[in-house]
């Protein structure tokens, strides 16, 4: 195994800047409707994709799968049967016993996705390698990497297909719980910020790099905060691939490197966003300094914290123009097609209501069998939000300000079409 380069390389003298105290002023949060829409429109995408993979990832895929055999790890927002009913354009249900199978449209889209996965495999390997290069230990828990699979655009069976294809990149720890880096590639140790600066010309290692900033309309920073931010932007940029252990703790320069690491992590994802809970776990694995959780909230011009879908999602602002990705990864093109297929299913559900009672009775029969076979009569308090969720899924999630979201929806249809 090739020797890894020493991490604790001393910083150039130019980077030893005077220590300045961290900003203590409170930076307000302001809603960004367009970026909220980015998060909200993918509300059920993860369980949809995991259910799809459970049906089609096997080789050859089974014709139909008993409903009770779907993996219990799929984070369905409510009962699996009820979730699958929402998307008849993707999932076909049959009674006696309850089974689910993919529709021809879902199977065709899955095949198209497999082609994109094969075509982008070198890119996926490079991005996963970069993620390991960010870790001081040059290793990450395999369970964490698996949780990041959709964020990184990896195949469902990446452990069987991607990792063995790149033995010079990856290895598993002896106990199989960690993914380890085999070879550190210096040519890949260039952050997204540095790459952009080099393309525009004039950048040298150790120069000050200012992060792109954008704010929602009518958002204003306090004068004290603005002054601090202007000075902070002029500090030297330390690459996230460089060692930062020599930096003074709780200082502005340390915070700038922490922002650089989080910026790079989000840049490595195909959707340029990540749930905060997962980002925190990854930050801990990357050994970011204590207090790094507050960094996202302190820099609303770089990161946006969405509170939609009863969770928190961190979005990299510069990667979006309104709600549309500036540089769309091929995997995101496939994701948008899945969203379109899901939307078609919602329309079919809406049109069928009240028009075909026999079909509705068939669904009830399936539901009765499912309840008898699998659920055994769950208490309603276990699903105290079901009525509200039903309304959201059948009518579409309503925005707080419809005049803005109407324009967003039109743009989204254009983006999906492309």
HELIX and SHEET records of a PDB file:
HELIX    1   1 UNK A   13  UNK A   15  5                                   3    
HELIX    2   2 UNK A   33  UNK A   40  1                                   8    
HELIX    3   3 UNK A   45  UNK A   56  1                                  12    
HELIX    4   4 UNK A   67  UNK A   69  5                                   3    
HELIX    5   5 UNK A   80  UNK A   85  1                                   6    
HELIX    6   6 UNK A  104  UNK A  119  1                                  16    
HELIX    7   7 UNK A  121  UNK A  134  1                                  14    
HELIX    8   8 UNK A  142  UNK A  147  1                                   6    
HELIX    9   9 UNK A  149  UNK A  152  1                                   4    
HELIX   10  10 UNK A  158  UNK A  161  1                                   4    
HELIX   11  11 UNK A  163  UNK A  166  5                                   4    
HELIX   12  12 UNK A  186  UNK A  188  5                                   3    
HELIX   13  13 UNK A  192  UNK A  200  1                                   9    
HELIX   14  14 UNK A  223  UNK A  233  1                                  11    
HELIX   15  15 UNK A  252  UNK A  268  1                                  17    
HELIX   16  16 UNK A  276  UNK A  285  1                                  10    
HELIX   17  17 UNK A  293  UNK A  298  1                                   6    
HELIX   18  18 UNK A  308  UNK A  310  5                                   3    
HELIX   19  19 UNK A  317  UNK A  319  5                                   3    
HELIX   20  20 UNK A  330  UNK A  352  1                                  23    
HELIX   21  21 UNK A  357  UNK A  370  1                                  14    
HELIX   22  22 UNK A  371  UNK A  375  3                                   5    
HELIX   23  23 UNK A  380  UNK A  383  5                                   4    
HELIX   24  24 UNK A  386  UNK A  395  1                                  10    
HELIX   25  25 UNK A  402  UNK A  417  1                                  16    
SHEET    1   A 3 UNK A  65  UNK A  66  0                                        
SHEET    2   A 3 UNK A  99  UNK A 102 -1                                        
SHEET    3   A 3 UNK A  91  UNK A  94 -1                                        
SHEET    1   B 3 UNK A 139  UNK A 141  0                                        
SHEET    2   B 3 UNK A 178  UNK A 181 -1                                        
SHEET    3   B 3 UNK A 170  UNK A 172 -1                                        
SHEET    1   C 3 UNK A 273  UNK A 275  0                                        
SHEET    2   C 3 UNK A 313  UNK A 316 -1                                        
SHEET    3   C 3 UNK A 303  UNK A 306 -1                                        
SHEET    1   D 2 UNK A 320  UNK A 321  0                                        
SHEET    2   D 2 UNK A 324  UNK A 325 -1                                        
END                                                                             
